[in-house]
Amino acid sequence: MLVTTPIADLEIEVDRIFVEDGALVMTNAASDAMATRAVMGPNDVRKIFGALIRPRVVWFALTCLFRSSSASRRESGIEDFHPTPNPW
């Protein structure tokens, strides 16, 4: 997963997704450059499920089963996009 912020772009590998204290929690792999923890409340989860029923999102999810992540990044132009080309 690529997380883009005004300060930096972070490549994050999702390691675990679990429920803790009434929230959905996603943590990244220990091998990533920065430890990351995303906590999603019920409203966030409803938005995700709402997006998942859109035909284009369903099609994307199904086709992800049959292609590599690096190929899909190149096809979508994600590798070319950089909001902070020289942040320092």
C-alpha positions in Angstrom: 0.0 0.0 0.0 1.3 3.5 -0.8 0.5 6.2 1.7 1.1 9.7 0.4 1.3 12.7 2.7 2.7 16.2 2.1 5.8 15.2 4.0 6.6 11.8 2.6 5.5 8.8 0.7 5.4 5.6 2.7 5.3 2.1 1.2 3.4 0.0 3.8 2.8 -3.7 3.8 -0.4 -4.6 5.7 0.5 -7.2 8.3 -2.6 -7.6 10.6 -6.2 -6.4 10.6 -8.0 -7.0 13.9 -10.7 -5.5 16.2 -9.6 -3.8 19.4 -11.7 -1.7 21.7 -14.6 -1.4 19.3 -12.4 -0.2 16.3 -10.8 -2.0 13.3 -7.0 -1.7 13.6 -4.5 -2.2 10.8 -0.8 -2.6 11.5 2.1 -2.9 9.0 4.9 -5.4 8.7 7.9 -5.1 11.0 10.1 -4.9 7.9 8.6 -1.5 6.9 10.6 1.7 7.4 8.2 3.1 10.0 5.8 1.4 12.4 2.2 2.3 11.3 -1.1 1.7 13.0 -4.4 2.8 11.5 -7.5 2.8 13.7 -10.8 2.9 11.9 -14.0 3.6 13.8 -17.5 2.4 12.8 -18.0 5.5 10.5 -14.8 4.7 8.6 -15.8 1.1 8.2 -19.2 2.1 6.8 -17.5 4.3 4.2 -15.2 1.4 3.2 -18.2 -1.0 2.8 -20.1 1.7 0.9 -17.2 2.0 -1.6 -16.8 -1.7 -1.9 -20.3 -2.1 -3.5 -19.4 0.2 -6.4 -19.0 -1.8 -9.7 -15.6 -0.4 -10.5 -14.3 -1.2 -7.0 -15.7 -4.7 -7.2 -14.1 -5.2 -10.6 -10.7 -3.9 -9.3 -10.9 -6.2 -6.3 -11.7 -9.3 -8.5 -8.9 -8.5 -11.0 -6.4 -8.0 -8.2 -6.6 -11.8 -7.6 -5.0 -12.4 -11.1 -2.2 -9.7 -11.4 0.9 -8.6 -9.5 0.9 -5.4 -7.4 3.9 -4.0 -9.3 2.1 -4.3 -12.7 -1.0 -2.6 -11.4 1.0 0.3 -10.1 2.7 0.9 -13.4 -0.6 0.6 -15.3 -2.4 3.1 -13.0 0.5 5.6 -13.1 1.0 5.5 -9.4 4.8 5.2 -9.8 4.9 8.4 -11.8 2.8 10.4 -9.3 4.7 12.2 -6.5 3.0 15.2 -4.8 6.3 16.2 -3.2 8.9 15.5 -5.8 11.7 17.2 -3.7 10.4 17.5 -0.2 13.7 18.3 1.4 
